[in-house]
Amino acid sequence: MSMTAILTNCPDEAAADAIAEGLILARLAACANRYAPIRSLYHWQGAVAQESEVPLLLKTRPELADRAEAEIRRLHPYDCPPILRIAMEANADFLDWIRAETSG
């Protein structure tokens, strides 16, 4: 049994909270963790950008990852949101909880 962690960076706490709430209410994620702001440095549209971003980690079942990604894209304010899927293993009771919370 495994889970999928989805990591995305958001422009601010409000955007991260809106994405988290949307996925939790839709039962596409069992849990969302919003982290403290980070500084991101990246190439964007021919220039180097440096911005503050808020990381958001969402925990779901692997079979819901495509739907979760589609919902993140719908809710995310970025034109090209970073959506990283990470396959993970976890303790059985936590995985059972994820399954229960995402079985709407």
Backbone bond lengths (Angstrom), bond angles and torsions (degrees), N, CA, C in turn:
res aa  C-N    CA-C-N  psi(-1)  N-CA   C-N-CA  omega(-1)  CA-C   N-CA-C  phi
1 M - - - 1.442 - - 1.522 108.76 -
2 S 1.340 115.98 139.58 1.456 119.34 -179.42 1.519 109.28 -142.77
3 M 1.295 115.18 176.25 1.456 122.39 177.07 1.511 108.50 -135.71
4 T 1.313 116.44 166.66 1.449 122.15 174.40 1.517 108.21 -117.04
5 A 1.307 115.60 128.24 1.455 121.36 172.21 1.521 106.60 -100.63
6 I 1.314 116.23 132.72 1.457 121.30 178.50 1.522 107.29 -115.59
7 L 1.311 115.30 123.95 1.460 121.62 -179.73 1.515 108.73 -111.84
8 T 1.327 116.38 130.45 1.453 121.26 173.64 1.521 108.32 -139.28
9 N 1.313 116.52 151.11 1.459 121.59 174.73 1.517 108.38 -104.12
10 C 1.322 116.49 140.25 1.455 123.29 -177.03 1.531 109.44 -120.42
11 P 1.333 117.06 156.73 1.456 119.12 -177.95 1.527 113.68 -70.70
12 D 1.347 117.18 -23.24 1.462 119.82 -178.87 1.528 109.66 -162.32
13 E 1.334 115.81 174.49 1.462 120.81 -177.82 1.523 111.91 -64.77
14 A 1.324 117.44 -36.25 1.468 120.40 -178.95 1.533 111.17 -62.50
15 A 1.309 116.92 -43.39 1.468 120.49 178.22 1.525 110.55 -65.18
16 A 1.329 117.11 -43.39 1.470 120.79 178.75 1.523 110.32 -61.46
17 D 1.325 117.09 -43.50 1.464 120.82 -179.65 1.528 111.46 -65.63
18 A 1.316 117.51 -38.46 1.466 120.61 179.47 1.523 111.14 -65.71
19 I 1.323 116.82 -42.15 1.469 121.06 177.63 1.518 109.98 -64.79
20 A 1.331 116.51 -46.66 1.466 120.87 -179.75 1.524 110.70 -58.95
21 E 1.323 116.81 -48.70 1.459 120.35 -178.83 1.522 111.50 -63.45
22 G 1.322 116.91 -40.66 1.462 120.14 179.13 1.516 112.48 -60.42
23 L 1.322 116.68 -44.07 1.463 119.81 -178.70 1.527 112.24 -73.49
24 I 1.323 117.11 -35.95 1.466 119.70 178.07 1.530 109.87 -66.77
25 L 1.339 117.18 -46.71 1.467 120.32 -178.80 1.530 112.16 -64.27
26 A 1.330 116.93 -33.28 1.468 121.37 178.29 1.527 112.33 -81.28
27 R 1.321 117.13 -1.30 1.471 123.12 -177.90 1.523 112.19 61.23
28 L 1.338 116.11 29.40 1.466 120.81 175.89 1.521 111.26 -92.72
29 A 1.314 117.08 -10.97 1.463 122.67 174.67 1.520 107.51 -142.77
30 A 1.318 115.85 144.41 1.457 121.05 178.06 1.520 111.12 -88.49
31 C 1.319 116.03 -25.57 1.452 120.74 -172.67 1.518 109.43 -153.37
32 A 1.318 115.61 145.31 1.461 121.07 175.21 1.525 108.41 -132.98
33 N 1.316 115.65 134.97 1.465 121.05 177.18 1.521 108.76 -120.37
34 R 1.332 115.86 119.52 1.463 120.87 176.14 1.526 107.11 -98.57
35 Y 1.325 115.17 126.06 1.460 120.49 -177.71 1.523 110.85 -99.50
36 A 1.308 115.22 167.78 1.464 121.67 178.28 1.529 109.63 -62.85
37 P 1.313 117.28 151.33 1.465 120.35 179.57 1.532 112.40 -56.29
38 I 1.317 113.68 146.79 1.460 122.14 177.42 1.524 107.99 -123.39
39 R 1.297 116.66 168.13 1.464 121.98 174.89 1.515 107.16 -104.98
40 S 1.321 117.90 125.24 1.461 122.39 -179.82 1.519 109.93 -113.79
41 L 1.309 115.67 138.27 1.461 123.62 177.97 1.522 106.82 -124.01
42 Y 1.343 117.55 125.24 1.455 119.58 -174.11 1.527 110.73 -159.95
43 H 1.337 115.02 161.28 1.465 121.51 172.77 1.521 108.56 -82.21
44 W 1.325 117.27 134.76 1.454 120.73 176.37 1.521 109.19 -151.63
45 Q 1.308 116.02 120.75 1.451 124.05 177.03 1.529 112.48 51.41
46 G 1.337 114.54 48.22 1.458 121.09 174.05 1.514 115.88 81.88
47 A 1.307 117.83 5.22 1.464 120.62 179.91 1.526 109.41 -135.14
48 V 1.313 115.31 164.99 1.458 120.75 174.60 1.530 107.34 -93.75
49 A 1.311 115.69 125.25 1.462 121.80 -179.87 1.519 109.61 -109.32
50 Q 1.293 115.89 149.96 1.462 122.12 176.21 1.524 106.59 -137.43
51 E 1.333 115.77 115.06 1.465 121.21 -173.47 1.524 110.61 -138.22
52 S 1.303 115.33 157.26 1.451 121.90 169.44 1.522 107.36 -84.08
53 E 1.336 117.34 136.14 1.457 122.27 178.18 1.523 109.40 -136.75
54 V 1.324 115.33 158.19 1.463 122.34 179.17 1.523 108.45 -113.87
55 P 1.335 118.40 113.38 1.463 120.86 178.51 1.531 111.47 -72.58
56 L 1.331 115.36 141.07 1.450 122.10 178.36 1.525 107.98 -130.09
57 L 1.326 116.26 126.71 1.461 122.74 179.25 1.525 108.32 -113.36
58 L 1.331 115.91 125.78 1.455 122.37 -179.13 1.525 109.05 -118.53
59 K 1.330 116.60 137.85 1.459 120.88 -178.81 1.518 109.24 -113.07
60 T 1.360 115.38 128.68 1.455 120.25 -176.57 1.519 110.84 -148.28
61 R 1.338 115.18 -179.72 1.461 121.47 174.46 1.529 108.56 -85.64
62 P 1.328 118.09 146.28 1.467 120.34 -179.70 1.530 113.34 -54.65
63 E 1.321 117.25 -37.23 1.465 119.70 -177.14 1.533 112.98 -72.69
64 L 1.332 117.68 -9.64 1.467 121.31 176.39 1.529 112.94 -100.68
65 A 1.316 117.63 -2.01 1.469 120.96 -173.12 1.531 112.80 -60.46
66 D 1.333 118.20 -40.80 1.471 119.79 179.39 1.527 111.22 -63.66
67 R 1.326 116.72 -44.88 1.466 120.44 179.24 1.525 111.23 -66.38
68 A 1.338 116.31 -39.00 1.467 120.21 177.71 1.527 109.93 -63.04
69 E 1.320 116.86 -43.32 1.464 120.25 178.66 1.527 111.01 -61.90
70 A 1.311 117.72 -42.46 1.465 120.72 179.14 1.531 110.69 -61.30
71 E 1.316 116.90 -39.89 1.465 120.43 179.45 1.531 110.98 -70.13
72 I 1.328 117.18 -38.27 1.466 119.71 175.57 1.519 109.51 -60.47
73 R 1.323 117.02 -46.19 1.480 120.49 178.82 1.523 111.36 -59.28
74 R 1.321 116.79 -39.65 1.462 120.99 -179.36 1.535 111.22 -66.00
75 L 1.322 116.96 -39.00 1.464 122.02 -175.03 1.532 114.02 -89.85
76 H 1.321 117.27 -21.10 1.467 121.45 -172.12 1.529 111.05 -76.68
77 P 1.337 117.57 135.94 1.467 119.61 179.65 1.530 114.75 -77.52
78 Y 1.321 118.83 -14.28 1.466 120.63 -178.90 1.529 111.14 -76.06
79 D 1.335 116.44 147.28 1.465 121.56 172.83 1.524 110.84 -65.75
80 C 1.320 115.97 -35.62 1.464 122.39 -177.50 1.530 108.62 -132.66
81 P 1.338 117.48 76.90 1.467 118.74 -176.66 1.525 111.92 -69.56
82 P 1.329 116.71 140.09 1.459 118.56 173.96 1.526 108.86 -76.51
83 I 1.311 116.55 122.83 1.465 121.34 179.04 1.519 106.73 -129.42
84 L 1.302 115.97 103.30 1.463 122.27 -176.57 1.520 109.26 -105.36
85 R 1.322 116.11 124.28 1.463 121.54 176.71 1.521 108.72 -99.71
86 I 1.321 114.62 131.18 1.462 119.92 -179.14 1.529 107.75 -127.51
87 A 1.333 116.21 115.27 1.469 120.59 176.56 1.520 107.91 -74.40
88 M 1.326 115.84 130.99 1.462 120.39 -176.36 1.514 110.70 -137.71
89 E 1.307 114.87 154.48 1.453 121.54 170.09 1.520 107.40 -106.60
90 A 1.322 115.95 153.36 1.460 120.58 179.89 1.520 108.65 -150.67
91 N 1.324 115.82 173.62 1.453 120.56 178.26 1.529 109.82 -65.51
92 A 1.310 115.36 148.92 1.459 122.53 -171.79 1.524 112.95 -58.90
93 D 1.336 118.01 -41.85 1.463 118.50 -177.56 1.530 111.60 -69.00
94 F 1.332 118.00 -32.82 1.465 120.74 175.64 1.526 110.11 -67.65
95 L 1.318 117.11 -42.51 1.469 120.73 177.78 1.523 111.34 -63.83
96 D 1.330 117.16 -37.92 1.461 120.64 175.85 1.527 110.35 -61.99
97 W 1.330 116.87 -40.04 1.462 121.70 178.32 1.514 110.66 -64.16
98 I 1.341 117.59 -44.72 1.465 120.78 178.05 1.522 110.15 -59.03
99 R 1.317 116.69 -45.67 1.466 121.14 179.84 1.527 110.25 -60.40
100 A 1.328 117.43 -45.30 1.467 121.06 -179.26 1.529 111.68 -63.90
101 E 1.306 116.74 -41.63 1.468 120.43 -176.47 1.521 113.43 -76.10
102 T 1.310 117.64 -17.72 1.467 120.11 179.67 1.526 111.81 -108.70
103 S 1.306 115.90 14.72 1.466 121.37 177.08 1.515 107.85 -106.74
104 G 1.329 115.90 73.96 1.460 120.88 -174.50 1.470 112.23 -81.65
